[in-house]
């Protein structure tokens, strides 16, 4: 069945997704000075002004020229804003558009893109796979939201007074303290990935059946308090908990705690979007790399879940045998389900959002923090690159680890039970945490 965004047409849904993304882009960049827009706040990140013009350039390329078959506004800028041609560390030296010119470009391209959308056939029957179900417009809305998340990470790395503000997430529900440590996910086959979600990206496709042995999974993500126990037990000084590569990285990078943490007396403090505060014990731990997540899991006698385990826990409904779009069902995420869309600037306490629980009983599988998995980023059997190899195919292999679930920094348009994120195992500036798992020795098949 074609997914219809609560009965609206795909054109209306596409317009809404594009406009939501643009509001967020402006909300992230309007409060920032021109000096902050052109500065490189970390060699890991682009100047914010690069992201602004890159968003516009991708719309110019895919929505105006490709979908609209128009001449485009600034094809001459394509080489400058090609993410594969210029590493992030080198981008400040490029002849980039200034803040005013980048904003003008962004505005002009969007006007042309919406004209194209108004005249496009976004029906599921369109033989052009870029236009069918409005895919190319959904793809670009997701692209902009992903760059918004990258810009949010840049603003977290930025030094100086706060420029972003948001209310705190809701407190933990009354039952959070009495939740079981772990939930059992029964063994057996389930359908992983999707072949029908119209805006799913190429690496989420095609759907396929995977037989996953029974396993136990943490009910909630690992908390700051739990992670502090690992630090206090000398976890960063014990090579036995780390892979050889991870231990080399610990020593080379001088890791002692999650990024943005520092010790002051008997307290752990953190810097969060320009505010220094005590680390909240009941929040999911954030800004840890894959090596840290893996070491913590080893220290507890457990392991990270595989990507297939994570998706089964999040999507499989044993009562019906089908895979849901989200842990709670197929309904679009609401504020009662998950901490998404930058409504807050931090994760909610562990145990939150009981309405968003999966059939397995696990909570917060979507939202709050990206969750590292044990799996390398690899294609599913039957994978086909679309619409370009550089979205997924060039990243496949052992260099990248898969993250699942989405964080508070992720918009719902770029977050679903099949969505796959990936990064180097050393990365800590991303909004990543984790939960652990263990084998169930054949307990329970469904």
C-alpha positions in Angstrom: 0.0 0.0 0.0 1.3 3.4 -0.9 2.1 5.5 2.2 0.0 8.6 2.0 1.0 10.9 4.9 -2.3 10.7 6.7 -4.3 10.9 3.5 -2.7 14.0 2.1 -1.2 14.0 -1.4 2.5 13.5 -1.7 2.8 17.0 -3.2 1.4 18.6 0.0 3.5 16.3 2.1 6.6 17.2 0.1 5.9 20.9 0.4 5.4 20.6 4.2 8.6 18.6 4.6 10.6 21.1 2.6 9.1 24.1 4.5 9.7 22.4 7.9 13.4 21.8 7.0 13.8 25.4 5.8 12.3 26.8 9.0 14.8 24.8 11.0 17.7 25.9 8.8 16.9 29.5 9.4 16.3 28.9 13.1 19.8 27.5 13.3 21.6 30.2 11.3 19.6 33.5 11.9 20.8 33.9 15.5 24.4 33.5 14.5 26.7 36.4 13.6 28.2 36.5 10.1 31.6 35.9 11.8 30.3 32.7 13.3 28.8 31.6 10.0 32.1 31.9 8.1 34.3 30.6 11.0 35.4 26.9 11.2 34.5 25.9 14.7 36.2 22.5 14.3 38.2 20.9 11.6 35.7 18.1 11.7 33.0 20.5 10.5 32.3 22.9 7.6 31.8 26.5 8.2 28.0 27.0 8.6 27.9 29.2 5.5 29.1 26.2 3.4 26.2 24.1 4.6 23.8 26.9 3.7 24.9 27.2 0.1 25.4 23.4 -0.2 21.7 22.9 0.8 20.8 25.4 -2.0 23.1 23.8 -4.5 21.6 20.3 -4.0 18.1 21.7 -4.5 19.3 23.5 -7.6 20.8 20.3 -8.9 18.0 17.8 -8.0 14.8 19.8 -7.8 15.3 22.6 -10.3 17.5 20.9 -13.0 16.8 17.2 -12.6 13.1 17.1 -11.6 12.2 20.4 -13.2 14.4 20.1 -16.3 15.2 23.8 -16.0 18.5 25.5 -16.6 19.1 25.9 -12.9 20.3 29.0 -11.0 24.0 28.5 -10.4 25.3 25.3 -12.1 28.8 27.0 -11.9 28.7 26.5 -8.1 28.5 22.7 -8.4 32.3 22.0 -8.0 32.6 24.4 -5.1 29.8 22.7 -3.1 30.6 19.1 -4.0 31.0 17.4 -0.7 33.2 14.7 -2.2 35.6 17.1 -3.9 36.4 19.1 -0.8 37.0 17.6 2.6 35.5 19.6 5.5 38.8 20.7 6.8 39.7 22.4 3.5 36.4 24.2 2.9 37.2 27.5 4.7 39.9 28.2 2.1 37.5 27.9 -0.8 35.9 31.0 -2.4 32.6 30.4 -0.7 29.5 32.6 -1.0 29.3 35.0 1.9 26.4 34.9 4.3 24.1 37.3 2.4 24.8 35.7 -1.0 24.3 32.2 0.4 20.9 33.2 1.9 19.9 34.9 -1.3 20.8 31.7 -3.2 18.9 29.6 -0.8 15.8 31.7 -1.2 15.9 31.9 -5.0 16.4 28.2 -5.4 13.6 27.3 -3.1 11.2 29.5 -5.0 12.1 27.7 -8.2 11.9 24.3 -6.5 8.4 25.0 -5.3 7.3 26.0 -8.8 8.6 22.7 -10.0 6.8 20.8 -7.3 3.5 22.6 -8.1 3.7 21.2 -11.7 5.1 17.8 -10.9 3.3 14.5 -11.1 4.0 12.9 -7.7 1.6 10.1 -8.1 2.8 6.6 -7.3 2.2 5.6 -10.9 4.7 8.1 -12.4 7.2 5.9 -14.3 10.0 8.3 -13.3 11.2 6.9 -9.9 12.6 10.2 -8.9 9.1 11.8 -9.1 6.9 8.8 -8.1 5.5 9.5 -4.7 7.4 12.7 -4.6 10.6 10.8 -3.8 13.1 13.5 -5.0 11.4 16.2 -2.9 11.4 13.9 0.1 15.0 13.1 -0.5 15.9 16.8 -0.5 13.9 17.5 2.6 15.8 14.7 4.4 19.1 16.1 3.0 18.4 19.5 4.4 17.4 18.1 7.8 20.6 16.0 7.9 22.6 19.1 7.3 20.6 20.9 9.9 21.7 18.2 12.3 25.3 18.7 11.2 24.9 22.4 11.8 23.5 21.7 15.2 26.6 19.6 16.0 28.7 22.5 14.8 26.9 24.9 17.1 27.6 22.5 20.0 31.3 22.6 19.1 31.2 26.4 18.9 32.7 28.4 21.8 30.9 31.4 23.2 27.6 32.4 24.7 24.5 30.4 23.8 22.6 31.2 20.7 20.1 28.4 20.8 17.3 27.9 23.4 14.7 25.3 23.9 12.6 24.0 26.8 13.8 21.0 28.8 12.4 17.6 27.8 9.6 16.1 29.9 10.7 14.4 33.2 10.9 10.6 33.4 7.5 8.9 34.0 6.7 7.5 37.4 7.6 3.9 36.4 11.0 4.7 35.0 12.8 3.7 38.2 11.1 0.3 38.3 11.6 -0.8 34.7 13.4 -4.1 34.2 17.1 -3.8 33.3 16.5 -5.7 30.0 13.8 -7.1 27.7 13.8 -10.4 25.9 13.4 -10.2 22.2 12.3 -13.7 21.0 14.2 -15.5 18.3 12.9 -16.2 14.8 12.6 -14.5 11.5 11.5 -10.9 10.9 11.3 -8.5 7.9 14.2 -6.1 7.9 14.3 -3.0 5.7 11.6 -1.8 3.4 10.6 -2.0 -0.3 7.5 0.1 0.1 8.2 3.2 2.1 8.2 5.8 -0.6 10.8 8.1 0.9 13.1 5.4 2.2 16.7 5.8 0.9 18.6 3.2 -1.1 20.5 1.7 1.8 17.2 0.9 3.6 16.1 -1.3 0.6 15.0 -3.9 -0.2 13.1 -5.6 2.6 14.3 -9.1 3.4 13.8 -11.8 6.0 16.4 -12.2 8.7 16.4 -15.0 11.3 17.6 -13.4 14.6 18.3 -15.7 17.6 16.7 -14.6 20.9 18.6 -12.0 22.8 18.3 -9.6 25.7 18.4 -5.9 25.2 18.7 -3.0 27.6 15.2 -1.6 28.2 16.7 2.0 27.9 19.9 3.5 26.7 22.9 3.5 29.0 22.7 6.5 31.3 25.3 9.0 32.4 25.2 7.6 35.9 25.9 4.1 34.6 28.7 5.4 32.3 30.3 7.3 35.2 30.6 3.9 37.0 32.7 2.7 34.1 34.9 5.8 34.3 35.3 5.4 38.1 36.2 1.7 37.7 39.2 2.8 35.6 37.6 1.8 32.3 39.7 4.2 30.3 42.9 2.8 31.9 42.2 -0.9 31.3 43.2 -2.1 27.8 41.3 -5.4 28.4 38.0 -3.7 27.7 39.0 -2.2 24.4 39.7 -3.5 20.9 43.3 -3.0 19.9 42.2 -0.2 17.6 40.1 1.3 20.3 42.9 1.2 22.9 45.3 2.9 20.4 42.7 5.6 19.9 42.2 6.1 23.7 46.0 6.6 24.1 46.5 8.7 21.0 43.5 11.0 21.6 43.8 11.0 25.4 40.2 10.0 26.0 39.1 10.0 29.7 35.4 10.7 29.4 32.7 11.6 26.9 33.3 14.6 24.7 32.4 18.0 26.4 32.7 16.5 29.9 35.2 17.7 32.5 35.9 16.9 36.1 35.5 19.5 38.8 36.1 18.2 42.3 33.7 15.3 42.8 31.4 16.5 40.0 31.3 15.9 36.3 30.4 19.0 34.3 29.5 19.3 30.6 29.3 22.0 28.1 26.0 22.0 26.2 25.3 24.6 23.5 27.3 27.2 25.4 26.0 26.4 28.9 28.1 24.7 31.5 26.1 22.4 33.7 26.4 19.3 35.9 26.0 16.1 34.0 22.5 14.8 34.6 22.7 11.3 35.9 19.5 10.0 34.4 20.0 11.1 30.8 21.3 8.8 28.2 25.1 9.2 27.8 25.9 11.3 24.7 29.0 12.1 22.6 30.7 8.8 23.0 32.4 7.0 20.1 31.9 3.4 19.0 35.1 2.4 20.8 33.8 3.8 24.0 30.4 2.1 23.6 32.0 -1.2 22.8 34.4 -1.0 25.8 31.6 -0.2 28.2 29.6 -3.1 26.9 32.6 -5.5 27.4 33.1 -4.1 30.9 29.5 -5.1 31.8 30.0 -8.5 30.3 27.6 -7.7 27.5 28.0 -6.4 23.9 26.5 -4.0 21.5 23.5 -5.2 19.5 23.9 -6.0 15.9 22.0 -3.8 13.4 19.5 -6.6 12.8 18.9 -7.1 16.5 18.3 -3.4 17.0 15.8 -3.3 14.1 14.0 -6.4 15.3 13.6 -5.0 18.8 12.3 -1.8 17.4 10.0 -3.0 14.6 8.9 -6.6 15.0 5.5 -7.3 16.4 5.3 -10.9 17.6 1.5 -10.7 17.8 1.1 -10.1 14.1 4.4 -11.2 12.7 4.8 -7.9 10.8 7.4 -5.2 11.0 6.1 -1.7 12.1 7.3 1.5 10.7 8.1 2.8 14.2 8.4 1.0 17.5 4.9 2.2 18.5 3.2 1.4 15.2 2.8 3.1 11.8 1.6 6.5 13.1 3.8 9.5 12.5 5.9 10.4 15.5 4.2 12.8 18.0 5.7 14.5 21.1 4.3 11.7 23.2 6.3 9.1 21.2 9.8 10.3 21.0 12.2 13.2 21.5 12.8 14.3 17.9 12.9 17.5 15.8 15.1 19.6 18.0 12.1 20.4 20.3 14.6 20.1 23.1 18.4 20.5 23.1 19.2 17.4 25.1 18.0 13.8 25.6 15.1 13.1 27.8 15.7 11.0 31.0 16.0 7.3 30.5 12.6 5.5 30.7 10.8 8.3 29.0 8.1 8.2 26.4 6.2 5.0 27.4 3.8 5.7 24.5 6.7 5.1 22.2 7.7 1.7 23.5 8.3 -1.2 21.1 6.4 -4.5 21.4 9.6 -5.8 23.0 9.1 -3.3 25.9 12.2 -1.3 25.0 11.9 2.4 25.3 13.5 5.3 23.5 14.6 3.3 20.5 13.7 6.2 18.4 14.8 9.7 19.5 17.0 11.1 22.2 20.4 9.6 21.0 21.7 7.7 18.0 22.6 4.2 19.1 25.8 2.6 18.0 25.5 -1.0 16.8 28.1 -3.7 16.4 27.6 -3.8 12.7 29.7 -2.5 9.8 27.8 -0.5 7.2 27.0 -2.9 4.4 24.4 -3.2 1.6 21.4 -5.5 1.9 21.2 -8.3 -0.6 19.6 -6.8 -3.7 20.8 -3.3 -3.0 20.7 -0.9 -5.9 22.3 2.6 -5.7 19.7 5.3 -6.3 19.8 8.0 -7.4 23.6 8.3 -7.0 26.3 6.0 -5.7 27.7 8.7 -3.3 24.7 8.6 -1.0 25.5 5.1 0.3 27.6 2.8 -1.8 30.9 4.6 -1.4 30.7 4.2 2.4 30.0 0.5 2.5 32.7 -1.5 4.3 34.4 -2.1 7.6 35.5 1.6 8.1 32.0 2.7 9.1 29.8 1.5 12.0 26.0 1.7 11.8 24.0 3.9 14.2 20.2 3.5 14.6 17.2 5.2 16.1 17.8 9.0 15.6 18.5 11.6 18.3 16.8 14.7 19.6 18.7 16.4 16.8 16.9 14.4 14.1 13.7 15.5 12.3 11.0 12.8 11.9 11.3 13.0 8.1 14.8 11.6 8.4 14.0 9.0 11.1 12.1 5.7 10.9 12.6 2.2 12.0 14.5 1.3 8.8 16.7 4.4 8.7 20.4 3.8 8.8 23.1 6.2 9.9 26.8 5.5 9.8 30.1 7.0 10.9 33.7 6.3 11.7 34.1 4.5 15.1 36.2 7.5 16.4 33.4 10.1 15.9 32.2 11.8 19.1 30.8 15.1 18.0 27.7 13.4 16.7 24.7 12.9 19.0 25.4 9.3 19.7 24.9 7.0 22.7 24.1 3.3 22.9 22.5 0.4 24.7 23.9 -3.1 25.3 22.7 -6.7 24.6 23.5 -10.3 25.4 22.7 -13.7 24.0 19.6 -15.5 25.3 20.8 -19.0 24.6 17.8 -20.0 22.6 15.1 -18.6 24.9 11.8 -17.9 23.2 11.1 -18.2 19.5 8.2 -16.4 17.9 
